[in-house]
Amino acid sequence: MFISRCLGILILTALVLAIGCGTDVKPNYFIGMFRDEGDIDRLSECLVETPSVEGDVITIKADSPCLVDLSKRDTSDPNMDVLFSEILNDPEQFLDKILTFEATVKKLHHARSVDLFTNRRGMTFNITSHGADIHVLDEDGEEEDIVPNKKYKFKVRIYELKTHADWNGRWHIQSEFIVTEDKKIVHQPILVE
């Protein structure tokens, strides 16, 4: 374990030097490397020969395209159960994650799009269905429309955050239901009792 950590530190030092030499490796990938021992193991996949030690100098040779691919690989679980307030506090951290949360419907747009109450003047949260019908199932399995001012459990993905000078600093959080090719929502909203 200790040797693995030390090798990781040495490799990181060498990679920081490589980053400064114009590669496309994302530097923030290596900042978080020590939190996940699996990353150190994955990094060893990119070594092209055994590191050599001469005095205080360690020479590490790694395949540059491999390092670029490694830095772009997302090994985190994209599925998260969160509080809606956490999303509103920092929506950027939840981009491209599949989120499950409870929120109250503000407005329904022709059963194809939903606005949620954010209780914030400068922020809107929209969920699009990309043309699929949005509904809930009642106790008998029958489809019912979702209703404004009721709380539902949603499973969606945030795909865009946008603002514009003409919107007085208002932020729009754009999210989407997971929709199949034949226009069906995989996880329909669930009414919270």
Buried (B, 14 or more C-beta within 10 A) or exposed (E): EEEEEEBBEBBBEBBEEBBEEEBEBBEEBBEEBEEEEEBBEBBBEBBEEEBEEEEEEBEBEBEBEBBBBBBEEEEEEEEBEBEBEBBBEEBEEBEEBBBBBBBBBBEBEEEEBBBBBBEEEEBBBBBBBEEBBBBBEEEEEEEEEBEEEEBBBBBBBBEEBEEEEEEEEBBBBBBBBBBEEEEEBEBBBBBEE
